Amino acid sequence: MTAVAPAGVQFHHGSLVIPAGAVHTTPLGYDRDSVPIGAPLPLAASAELVHRLSGCGEVVVAFEGKLGDTLLALSGVRAVLDWLRLRSVRVAVRAVGPYAGLITRTGLITKPQPTPPSGWRAVIGDRAGIEAHGSEAVVSLVLDPAAPPCWSSDGRAHPDLPTRHYLALERRLGIRLPDTAPFAPTLATGPNNLVEELRSVGWLGGLTVAAITATSWPERKDYTAQRYIELVEHIAEAQQAQARLLLIGGNPGDGLRIAAEAPRRHVQALRIDGMPADGLADLFPHCHLIVGNDTGLTHLAAMARRRDGSSPPVIGLYSRHSHSKWRTGLPHHHAVATALSDRMHQGDLCPVRDAIAPDTNIHMDAFPTAALAQVGLELLNGVRP
C-alpha cells in the first residue's frame, strides 16, 4: 500500500494479501488447504439445499439487475456447477436474460446438453432474475451482494465479492469445492467489427488508455472526461509518446455513438457511448491501461482477457464504497481509494446498507490527475507502485 495523494488517498495493489486481524471478518470455520477437494467440510451442510440440487435436471442462470453485481456474482454460479460436477449430478445448464451472452463467454456453461428426462429446475441469479424465471423452480438461489460476509481463514481476509459468493456456497453445500483464488471467472475475447474498424483507422496500435465515464451515480462517481484527458496527458508527456484515449460511456439502449474530441498536444480522444457490454469485452483487451469509477463496466474491463490469457491493468476509483469488496479479486484489478473507502473496507460496511450519511468532503476530485498518472505509469512499466 502506497500513498499517492494527500488527504489519505491510497493505492491498493490487486494481489495485496490482507491480514484477518486488519479488517472486520467472519471466520470461515475451516482451513481450506487442509481439506481435500470433494471431502466433507467440518460444518453441517444445508440438507434441504443439497437434497433439492441433487434432484435437479436443469440449472437456469438468470440475472436481470445491475451488470456489476451480476459479474461479481458469477463465482456463485461456478460454485454450484462445481458441486454438481463433484457429485456427478447430470444437468442441463443455460443462461437467460440480458447477460446470457456474457455468461456464456466465461466458460462456466461449457456446451448445450439435452435436459435429462426427469429432474427439477434450479434457478441461480439475482432477485429480479429469479422473479422472472423461477416460477417453476424447485430451488432458487439468490446471489445478493449484501448477503455474504468478508470471510477469513488461514490468517487472511477474503473481502472481494467473487470470493465471498463462492465460499458462502461452499459452506452451505458442505464439501470442499475445487476452485481457488481468484474466484472470478474471466471473459474470452473474440472478433468484433468495431474493434477491427478502429484498428484500421490507426487506433489501438500505439499507447491506448480506456476511461470509464459511465456511472449510475454521476454526482458522486463521475470523474469527468476532462479529468481523464488530463490524466492521459500526464502519462503521454512522461512517456514522450502520443496517446489515444477511449472515453467509454453507457446507455446501450440509446444506440452506439462515436465522436472525436478536439485533439490535444499529446492525446487524441474518442468518445464511445452505447457500445454493448459484449463488444466492450472485445475492446478492453486491446488497451494498455483502463481507469474507471466503481461501476459495472470497470468490473467488465477487469474480467476481459486477451487471447493469450493476459489482461491489461485496471484501476478502480473508490470514493465512498469499500475498495476491497467491490473488486474482482483478480491480481491486475487495482484500486485508488479515499480514507472513507478505506474505513468501509476495514469495517466491512456499506454506506447504503448501513445508512452512513454522505461525507460532503469526499468526491472524485479527491484523486489528482497527476497522482493517478504516476500510478498508471508504474503499472504500464511493470513496476508495483
C-alpha positions as semicolon CSV with decimal commas, in nm:
position;residue;x (nm);y (nm);z (nm)
1;M;0,000;0,000;0,000
2;T;0,149;0,332;-0,105
3;A;0,012;0,683;-0,053
4;V;-0,036;0,850;-0,390
5;A;-0,210;1,172;-0,294
6;P;-0,282;1,399;0,002
7;A;-0,573;1,353;0,242
8;G;-0,524;0,981;0,293
9;V;-0,583;0,861;-0,064
10;Q;-0,418;0,520;-0,103
11;F;-0,320;0,277;-0,378
12;H;-0,417;-0,088;-0,321
13;H;-0,250;-0,347;-0,540
14;G;-0,471;-0,621;-0,679
15;S;-0,261;-0,901;-0,530
16;L;-0,230;-0,748;-0,182
17;V;-0,283;-1,001;0,099
18;I;-0,498;-0,855;0,378
19;P;-0,438;-0,998;0,729
20;A;-0,753;-1,119;0,900
21;G;-0,689;-0,901;1,202
22;A;-0,677;-0,582;0,998
23;V;-1,043;-0,585;0,890
24;H;-1,380;-0,698;1,021
25;T;-1,431;-1,061;0,912
26;T;-1,637;-1,373;0,978
27;P;-1,434;-1,694;1,037
28;L;-1,481;-1,940;0,754
29;G;-1,475;-2,227;1,006
30;Y;-1,211;-2,447;0,840
31;D;-0,871;-2,440;0,674
32;R;-0,938;-2,492;0,302
33;D;-0,582;-2,605;0,235
34;S;-0,618;-2,897;0,477
35;V;-0,944;-3,030;0,328
36;P;-0,910;-3,240;0,009
37;I;-1,125;-3,141;-0,289
38;G;-1,458;-3,320;-0,266
39;A;-1,419;-3,406;0,103
40;P;-1,688;-3,311;0,358
41;L;-1,632;-2,990;0,550
42;P;-1,624;-2,985;0,931
43;L;-1,955;-2,794;0,909
44;A;-2,307;-2,920;0,857
45;A;-2,433;-2,873;0,502
46;S;-2,776;-2,730;0,426
47;A;-2,958;-3,064;0,396
48;E;-3,260;-2,924;0,212
49;L;-3,048;-2,735;-0,041
50;V;-2,833;-3,043;-0,105
51;H;-3,142;-3,262;-0,145
52;R;-3,308;-3,032;-0,396
53;L;-2,996;-2,965;-0,602
54;S;-2,918;-3,337;-0,614
55;G;-3,252;-3,397;-0,787
56;C;-3,215;-3,120;-1,044
57;G;-3,218;-3,188;-1,415
58;E;-3,179;-2,826;-1,526
59;V;-2,998;-2,520;-1,394
60;V;-3,106;-2,179;-1,523
61;V;-2,871;-1,885;-1,468
62;A;-3,088;-1,572;-1,459
63;F;-2,964;-1,220;-1,388
64;E;-3,171;-0,913;-1,472
65;G;-3,025;-0,642;-1,247
66;K;-2,701;-0,443;-1,248
67;L;-2,414;-0,552;-1,470
68;G;-2,151;-0,515;-1,197
69;D;-2,346;-0,715;-0,939
70;T;-2,402;-0,985;-1,200
71;L;-2,035;-1,016;-1,297
72;L;-1,917;-1,031;-0,936
73;A;-2,181;-1,296;-0,855
74;L;-2,082;-1,539;-1,131
75;S;-1,842;-1,710;-0,891
76;G;-2,154;-1,827;-0,704
77;V;-2,277;-1,989;-1,024
78;R;-1,936;-2,152;-1,057
79;A;-1,964;-2,290;-0,702
80;V;-2,296;-2,463;-0,775
81;L;-2,174;-2,606;-1,105
82;D;-1,852;-2,726;-0,940
83;W;-2,059;-2,901;-0,672
84;L;-2,284;-3,068;-0,930
85;R;-1,981;-3,199;-1,117
86;L;-1,821;-3,333;-0,800
87;R;-2,146;-3,508;-0,712
88;S;-2,182;-3,641;-1,070
89;V;-2,527;-3,481;-1,098
90;R;-2,602;-3,458;-1,469
91;V;-2,786;-3,138;-1,554
92;A;-2,858;-2,914;-1,850
93;V;-2,734;-2,558;-1,789
94;R;-2,850;-2,247;-1,972
95;A;-2,826;-1,871;-1,922
96;V;-3,118;-1,637;-1,981
97;G;-3,173;-1,263;-1,965
98;P;-2,969;-0,964;-2,086
99;Y;-2,635;-1,107;-1,973
100;A;-2,672;-1,456;-2,123
101;G;-2,408;-1,387;-2,389
102;L;-2,153;-1,262;-2,138
103;I;-2,216;-1,556;-1,904
104;T;-2,160;-1,800;-2,190
105;R;-1,825;-1,632;-2,265
106;T;-1,695;-1,713;-1,917
107;G;-1,682;-2,084;-1,997
108;L;-1,899;-2,169;-1,699
109;I;-2,152;-2,322;-1,937
110;T;-1,933;-2,548;-2,147
111;K;-2,180;-2,674;-2,407
112;P;-2,554;-2,721;-2,450
113;Q;-2,679;-3,052;-2,313
114;P;-3,015;-3,222;-2,354
115;T;-3,232;-3,198;-2,047
116;P;-3,247;-3,529;-1,860
117;P;-3,588;-3,696;-1,879
118;S;-3,661;-3,626;-1,515
119;G;-3,547;-3,375;-1,256
120;W;-3,625;-3,042;-1,103
121;R;-3,528;-2,695;-1,217
122;A;-3,290;-2,480;-1,015
123;V;-3,258;-2,108;-1,083
124;I;-2,949;-1,912;-0,978
125;G;-2,940;-1,536;-1,011
126;D;-3,040;-1,205;-0,861
127;R;-3,385;-1,129;-0,721
128;A;-3,514;-0,982;-1,045
129;G;-3,392;-1,280;-1,246
130;I;-3,548;-1,531;-1,012
131;E;-3,878;-1,340;-1,011
132;A;-3,875;-1,353;-1,392
133;H;-3,768;-1,716;-1,437
134;G;-3,815;-1,902;-1,111
135;S;-4,189;-1,978;-1,116
136;E;-4,132;-2,346;-1,199
137;A;-3,816;-2,391;-0,994
138;V;-3,793;-2,628;-0,703
139;V;-3,498;-2,435;-0,564
140;S;-3,389;-2,076;-0,622
141;L;-3,055;-1,933;-0,511
142;V;-3,041;-1,555;-0,476
143;L;-2,688;-1,414;-0,508
144;D;-2,731;-1,089;-0,318
145;P;-2,416;-0,874;-0,285
146;A;-2,527;-0,762;0,061
147;A;-2,551;-1,117;0,198
148;P;-2,210;-1,289;0,216
149;P;-1,968;-1,152;0,477
150;C;-1,596;-1,094;0,445
151;W;-1,461;-1,440;0,528
152;S;-1,130;-1,507;0,698
153;S;-0,921;-1,822;0,709
154;D;-0,554;-1,913;0,731
155;G;-0,485;-1,576;0,892
156;R;-0,603;-1,373;0,594
157;A;-0,920;-1,192;0,491
158;H;-1,112;-1,268;0,172
159;P;-1,303;-0,944;0,107
160;D;-1,381;-0,940;-0,268
161;L;-1,735;-1,032;-0,371
162;P;-1,646;-1,325;-0,600
163;T;-1,464;-1,495;-0,312
164;R;-1,748;-1,417;-0,071
165;H;-2,008;-1,574;-0,300
166;Y;-1,804;-1,887;-0,375
167;L;-1,709;-1,959;-0,015
168;A;-2,062;-1,889;0,112
169;L;-2,199;-2,159;-0,119
170;E;-1,913;-2,397;-0,042
171;R;-2,011;-2,374;0,326
172;R;-2,381;-2,433;0,251
173;L;-2,312;-2,726;0,020
174;G;-2,082;-2,889;0,272
175;I;-1,788;-3,012;0,065
176;R;-1,454;-2,863;-0,036
177;L;-1,501;-2,726;-0,387
178;P;-1,214;-2,720;-0,636
179;D;-1,170;-2,353;-0,720
180;T;-0,910;-2,130;-0,554
181;A;-0,849;-1,756;-0,550
182;P;-0,908;-1,555;-0,758
183;F;-1,259;-1,695;-0,789
184;A;-1,390;-1,451;-1,051
185;P;-1,433;-1,605;-1,398
186;T;-1,290;-1,417;-1,694
187;L;-1,442;-1,326;-2,029
188;A;-1,298;-1,461;-2,352
189;T;-1,240;-1,209;-2,629
190;G;-1,345;-1,259;-2,988
191;P;-1,358;-1,082;-3,325
192;N;-1,552;-0,758;-3,333
193;N;-1,630;-0,533;-3,630
194;L;-1,588;-0,207;-3,437
195;V;-1,253;-0,317;-3,294
196;E;-1,130;-0,402;-3,642
197;E;-1,258;-0,069;-3,776
198;L;-1,079;0,125;-3,502
199;R;-0,760;-0,062;-3,577
200;S;-0,791;0,006;-3,950
201;V;-0,803;0,384;-3,895
202;G;-0,497;0,391;-3,669
203;W;-0,643;0,335;-3,324
204;L;-0,534;0,059;-3,082
205;G;-0,186;0,045;-3,232
206;G;0,005;0,278;-3,000
207;L;-0,042;0,364;-2,633
208;T;-0,417;0,325;-2,576
209;V;-0,596;0,406;-2,250
210;A;-0,964;0,343;-2,184
211;A;-1,152;0,553;-1,928
212;I;-1,497;0,458;-1,798
213;T;-1,721;0,764;-1,793
214;A;-2,044;0,566;-1,744
215;T;-2,181;0,569;-1,390
216;S;-2,509;0,511;-1,213
217;W;-2,431;0,789;-0,963
218;P;-2,294;1,089;-1,156
219;E;-2,300;1,332;-0,865
220;R;-2,060;1,111;-0,667
221;K;-1,879;0,885;-0,915
222;D;-1,823;1,092;-1,229
223;Y;-1,451;1,160;-1,265
224;T;-1,538;1,356;-1,582
225;A;-1,396;1,331;-1,933
226;Q;-1,184;1,641;-1,874
227;R;-1,001;1,485;-1,581
228;Y;-0,942;1,164;-1,776
229;I;-0,794;1,367;-2,062
230;E;-0,563;1,547;-1,819
231;L;-0,464;1,212;-1,666
232;V;-0,364;1,070;-2,004
233;E;-0,183;1,392;-2,096
234;H;0,042;1,339;-1,792
235;I;0,108;0,979;-1,897
236;A;0,181;1,070;-2,259
237;E;0,416;1,353;-2,163
238;A;0,607;1,125;-1,926
239;Q;0,644;0,858;-2,194
240;Q;0,713;1,116;-2,467
241;A;0,454;0,946;-2,683
242;Q;0,125;1,020;-2,849
243;A;-0,157;0,855;-2,655
244;R;-0,507;0,756;-2,757
245;L;-0,788;0,776;-2,507
246;L;-1,118;0,590;-2,537
247;L;-1,389;0,754;-2,324
248;I;-1,637;0,474;-2,261
249;G;-1,994;0,577;-2,180
250;G;-2,304;0,371;-2,113
251;N;-2,670;0,365;-2,218
252;P;-2,659;0,098;-2,492
253;G;-3,035;0,142;-2,531
254;D;-2,970;0,480;-2,696
255;G;-2,761;0,320;-2,971
256;L;-2,391;0,332;-3,049
257;R;-2,242;0,683;-3,081
258;I;-1,878;0,760;-3,162
259;A;-1,738;1,115;-3,162
260;A;-1,385;1,255;-3,161
261;E;-1,277;1,512;-2,901
262;A;-1,065;1,808;-3,007
263;P;-0,706;1,678;-3,031
264;R;-0,455;1,779;-2,766
265;R;-0,080;1,806;-2,794
266;H;-0,019;1,450;-2,672
267;V;-0,367;1,296;-2,668
268;Q;-0,631;1,201;-2,919
269;A;-0,961;1,117;-2,752
270;L;-1,261;0,929;-2,886
271;R;-1,598;0,910;-2,712
272;I;-1,772;0,573;-2,745
273;D;-2,121;0,574;-2,597
274;G;-2,376;0,295;-2,604
275;M;-2,148;0,008;-2,703
276;P;-2,298;-0,319;-2,571
277;A;-2,112;-0,499;-2,294
278;D;-2,028;-0,791;-2,524
279;G;-1,850;-0,553;-2,759
280;L;-1,662;-0,382;-2,478
281;A;-1,538;-0,722;-2,360
282;D;-1,372;-0,746;-2,704
283;L;-1,240;-0,388;-2,697
284;F;-1,087;-0,362;-2,348
285;P;-0,817;-0,628;-2,401
286;H;-0,668;-0,415;-2,681
287;C;-0,596;-0,131;-2,435
288;H;-0,279;-0,088;-2,233
289;L;-0,445;0,064;-1,925
290;I;-0,805;0,107;-1,808
291;V;-0,927;0,353;-1,544
292;G;-1,283;0,379;-1,417
293;N;-1,508;0,455;-1,126
294;D;-1,670;0,181;-0,918
295;T;-1,916;0,063;-1,182
296;G;-2,011;-0,243;-1,384
297;L;-1,807;-0,155;-1,692
298;T;-1,491;-0,129;-1,480
299;H;-1,559;-0,479;-1,343
300;L;-1,618;-0,594;-1,701
301;A;-1,284;-0,445;-1,807
302;A;-1,107;-0,635;-1,528
303;M;-1,266;-0,966;-1,631
304;A;-1,197;-0,928;-2,005
305;R;-0,888;-1,117;-2,114
306;R;-0,668;-1,125;-2,421
307;R;-0,637;-1,434;-2,635
308;D;-0,310;-1,524;-2,463
309;G;-0,487;-1,516;-2,125
310;S;-0,334;-1,188;-2,007
311;S;-0,523;-0,871;-1,918
312;P;-0,432;-0,501;-1,910
313;P;-0,407;-0,334;-1,567
314;V;-0,732;-0,183;-1,441
315;I;-0,753;0,097;-1,182
316;G;-1,081;0,148;-0,998
317;L;-1,154;0,480;-0,824
318;Y;-1,332;0,437;-0,490
319;S;-1,450;0,748;-0,308
320;R;-1,730;0,604;-0,092
321;H;-1,770;0,225;-0,111
322;S;-1,526;-0,042;0,004
323;H;-1,242;-0,077;-0,243
324;S;-1,183;-0,441;-0,147
325;K;-1,539;-0,572;-0,160
326;W;-1,627;-0,412;-0,493
327;R;-1,342;-0,558;-0,692
328;T;-1,298;-0,883;-0,882
329;G;-1,005;-1,009;-0,674
330;L;-0,803;-1,053;-0,994
331;P;-0,438;-0,952;-0,948
332;H;-0,441;-0,687;-1,224
333;H;-0,752;-0,512;-1,081
334;H;-0,618;-0,235;-0,855
335;A;-0,780;0,042;-0,652
336;V;-0,715;0,403;-0,561
337;A;-0,932;0,487;-0,262
338;T;-1,016;0,766;-0,020
339;A;-0,991;0,737;0,356
340;L;-1,371;0,691;0,369
341;S;-1,350;0,398;0,128
342;D;-1,073;0,251;0,342
343;R;-1,294;0,275;0,653
344;M;-1,575;0,098;0,466
345;H;-1,321;-0,172;0,379
346;Q;-1,189;-0,203;0,735
347;G;-1,532;-0,232;0,896
348;D;-1,695;-0,429;0,611
349;L;-1,954;-0,152;0,585
350;C;-2,177;-0,028;0,306
351;P;-2,285;0,338;0,308
352;V;-2,622;0,241;0,158
353;R;-2,698;-0,077;0,357
354;D;-2,569;0,070;0,683
355;A;-2,726;0,413;0,622
356;I;-2,399;0,601;0,662
357;A;-2,452;0,970;0,597
358;P;-2,268;1,107;0,293
359;D;-1,938;1,277;0,362
360;T;-1,972;1,608;0,181
361;N;-1,593;1,637;0,155
362;I;-1,549;1,310;-0,036
363;H;-1,584;1,349;-0,412
364;M;-1,398;1,227;-0,719
365;D;-1,178;1,536;-0,708
366;A;-1,000;1,362;-0,420
367;F;-0,795;1,188;-0,691
368;P;-0,550;1,437;-0,851
369;T;-0,480;1,356;-1,215
370;A;-0,103;1,384;-1,171
371;A;-0,101;1,132;-0,885
372;L;-0,322;0,889;-1,078
373;A;-0,092;0,926;-1,378
374;Q;0,204;0,819;-1,164
375;V;0,018;0,503;-1,060
376;G;-0,074;0,435;-1,422
377;L;0,285;0,487;-1,540
378;E;0,421;0,243;-1,286
379;L;0,167;-0,017;-1,387
380;L;0,242;0,038;-1,756
381;N;0,612;-0,003;-1,683
382;G;0,550;-0,322;-1,486
383;V;0,654;-0,164;-1,156
384;R;0,444;-0,232;-0,847
385;P;0,356;0,110;-0,700
